Amino acid sequence: MTTNIKDIPQELVTDIEKLSNLGFGIAKLDGYVIFVEGACPGDRAKIKITKKNKNFANAKIEEIITPSPHRVQPFCPMNKVCGSCQLQFIDYNYQLELKKQIVEDTIWNICGAEINIKDVIPSPDIKAFRHKIQYPVSETKDSKRIIAGYFKHSSHELVNIKYCPIQPDICDKIIDFIREEAPKCKVSGYYEKKHSGDLRHVLIRSSKYNGQNLVILVVNSKTVTNESRELAKRIFDNFEEVSGVGVNLNPAKTNLILGKDTRIIQGEEFIEEKLCDKIFKIGCNTFFQVNPASAENIFNYVKKYISKNFSNPSILDAYAGIAAFGICLSDTASQVTSVEEVKESIDLAGTIIKENNIKNIELVNQSMEDFADSKNHSLFDITVLDPPRKGCSEKTLDYILKLTAKKIIYVSCNPATLARDLKYLISKGCKVDSIQPFDMFPHTYHIENAAIISLG
């Protein structure tokens, strides 16, 4: 293996062997790993090193000498400049193979266990699948023209996107209308470096169920100005597909998109989405999967597994959010207990449960730690665990083990933290029966997983 990074040439011709868990092609030179942006396994390419480290280097493609047979023409004209769809130049079926490989490699490297990892269940939609849109907004220096889109990869350079094929067409139309109308309403674009200007982001929650949209204007202000109010009114009046428009106040110097204060200016504060024959309410701050069709695949997979292996079990729905899992699984359970520490989410869950006439869900507004310590619970037959991307602490996993009699179903959007947590559960005597990956985010390196875990 080459140990002196000075021996690594600045340019070289190499073969791309596989894909990293962050979507970079991997090439090797005498065992030294090179991560190549925009590369597909099977490519032979001339690459240029952009950064060298002791154990690896980063590189970009100078020339593709022999393209991989899995390369395709991206369907989005902005693919090369927008940082959102890292894998759109790879045919979709091969994307699924690569994502399974990412899960296999990550689980083995971190967890160190042989686990049955199934083929990835594809997204039902590979275009117009993204139903939550968050566009940063700025304006051009000289003409003061409003621009909105996504940032270039690893930069804060904003790409003005007029057409995005991974989101519903109506979102493009709403954003374009805002570009035109904001200056007329004397609403300026935000300038991040100086923390000046008005409109920071536009957030759209779009319903796959009925096509309605909730639009939120995120402004650099402590109050709702007449200008922002007028822009909100114009959006609402111009689109019958828009059921509500709000203004979110975010005057802080922060990378957080939403501030704590949202005012609905026109119409409704929620849209509706349908999953597992249940109707959900979704607000601007509600955690809900951005790809409803793929989310339904996950819920149905878990529901089918429980129905096949249990008869009216008791279920703990941990990190419940608006109790989406609990609500979808209520038909298969004798009792569901959904635990969530964010009161706003629990309150909304209560409304959704009432409107769907569900009688067997108990909502608990506590952290998992406080819930586990609060009283002597009867053991739950199954715990459904759907934590944030950072996964669970060992303390939380200990609580889950304390509360669960038979199975843990761990749903994760991060293979690395899933692997870490599975390693800990295995050390406590658990057995991982299988992992089922789901493609929630086509054309990216992201992959969702559902692990079925038996307690020892």
Buried (B, 14 or more C-beta within 10 A) or exposed (E): EEEEBEEBEEEBEBBBBBBBBEBBBBBBBEEBBBBBBBBBBBBBBEBBBEEBEEEBBBBEBEEBEEBBEBBBEBBBEBBEBBBBBBBBBBBBEBBBBBBBBBBBBBBBEBBEEEBEBEEBBBBEBBBBBBBBBBBBBBBEEEEEBBBBBBBBBEEEEBBBBEEBBBBBEBBBBBBBBBBEBBBEBEBBBBBBEEEEBBBBBBBBBBBBBEEBBBBBBBBBBEEBBEBBBBBBBBBBEEBEBBBBBBBBBBBEEEEEBBBEEBBBBBBBBBBBBBBBEBBBBBBBBBBBBBBBBBBBBBBEBBBEBBBEEBEEBBBBBBBBBBBBBBBBBBBBBEBBBBBBBBEEBBEBBBEBBEEBEBEBBEBBBBBBBEBBEEEEEEEBBBBBBBBEEEBBBEEBBBBBBEBBEBBBBBBBBBBBBBBBBBBBBBEEEBEBEEBBBBBBBBBBBBBBBBBBBEBE
